[in-house]
Structure formats: C-alpha cells, structure tokens
Amino acid sequence: MLGNKLSSVDVCFVIPSSAKKAYQKLADVYSAIEPPTWALLLAQSLRHKNYDCVILDFDADRKNMDESVKEIADTKPKLVIFVLYGQNPNSGTTMMIGATELANHLKKNYSELKIGFIGSHVSALPEEVITLSYVDFVFINEGVLSLLSLLKTNLKNNLEKVPGIWFKDSDGKPKKGKSGQIITNEQMDIMMPGYAWDLLPKNNKTLDKYRAHFWHSNFSPVAMHLPERTLFFIFSILTNFILFRFNFIFGLLTVEASLTMITWNSAFRL
C-alpha cells in the first residue's frame, strides 16, 4: 500500500543528514532544515506512473545510524535512492557527508539492497562516485527519465540501455548507460505533475518539521502578508527550478565539480 513503511515499495527516497558534522551544535536549533524539493518532485513523478514510493527525510526526522538503516530496510524497497540536492550550489557536495556514511552502513547490513545516488555533485563526478563500494547506480542530470527507465528493468540486465546512468557490471566494473535525456519545458508538467506532500515527515501538519535559515532573526515578511514558512517555501520552489534548469541546460555543474573536488577527495570518501 502506498506510503506504508511496512510493505514493500518500488523506491525509497532517502534524504541523509550532514548537519551534525557540518554545523555541530548549531544543527540542533539554528541551522535551516529545507524541504526536499527534488525528492518530492521525483516521488510524485513515479507515483503518476503507478510506482509506490516513500520519502525518508533524516535531516528533518533525525535518527541515529542504526535506526536510519532499519527504517530504510523496513520499507523493503526495490531501489534506494539518495537525493542530494539543496538551495546552495554546493549542497550536493555537503550532503555527500551524510550520504556516504549512511549508504555504507546500509550496504554492510543489507548487501542485497540496490543503492543509487542522484544529485549535483553526483552528476558532476559520476565516474568517481560509482567507484564507491556501496553505490550501485549514479544518475546524471535530473534523473527523472533515467529512473523511470531503470525501474522497467530487473536492476541487473540490459543496464547499458538505460539512459543517463552509471552502473556496475557483474564483475563490479563501472559502466555507462546510454546518453542521458533532459526533460523539455513542454514535458515538464506531464513528467513532473507536482509534489508528494503527503510523504514528508511531520508532527501535526505538513512542513512543521522544516525551518528557514533566518527563522531566529525576527524576520517578518509583513510587506508580503505571508507567514515565514510560506515565504520560505515559495522561495525554495522558485530557486530550485531556476538552479536546476540553469545547471543542467548550460552545464554549470562543472563549476561545482572544480570547486569541491579537493574537499570531496580529502574529507568525504569513506
């Protein structure tokens, strides 16, 4: 059943938390917790095609490593996808801190699970990320069309025909699929028909586990007559669309790759 964490799902989308290592004690109260916009879009796109999905956002609903691994495994997923995007251009790299640690523990405890990474850092450095022992698939560009194509396979055979991915063959060697495809503006509303709001963690209502980076600065958007959370989320949506189209269409992901490669090589690899 859709959204039931105890029954099997096609895709378990995971948002790892890097907050503790990135912000230390500031992560407990002050650092922002942004809604996982891209995971929401991907999940709704798959549900539109009758695939069952869950979103486990460990940045908003923080758990220790063992609890996180168990919660992912309890969904009995066909595929686990770590979604590594954010509002800042370097968020894809920063999120690799939590992603590599959690994915490594997940693979050690549940080696049969297939794990994929989607994100800006991943798309910029796919050949490097696919060499990680706990990563089975790497997605280039938005990942929507690639994910839909991959789910039509058994995740083992004919993977070279799947567009926009890197994978490991039967010998564990990295291989590249077909050339990736980008969703055109004309396809946008059809392929990405909205957000899977109901899959977000919450206390009492949607978005109540999320907070803007300026929530503690007495900011009041009086001029717009909007509550702070609403203004923040509108800003998040607009920024995501602008950044994604800008990055993917004009190839600016290479800028992030060049700026973050040294940090990634020295700090984030397990």
PEFEN-V542988 format. One record per helix or strand. SS is the DSSP state (~ for helix, > for strand). FROM is the first residue (numbers start at 1). LEN is the number of residues. If there is no record, write none. Layout:
ss/from/len
SS/FROM/LEN
SS/FROM/LEN
This chain:
ss/from/len
>/9/7
~/19/5
~/26/4
>/33/1
~/37/12
>/53/5
~/65/10
>/77/8
~/91/4
~/96/14
>/115/5
~/120/5
~/126/4
>/137/3
~/144/7
~/159/3
>/163/1
>/165/4
>/174/3
>/178/1
~/188/4
~/197/3
>/211/1
~/222/3
~/228/23
~/253/16
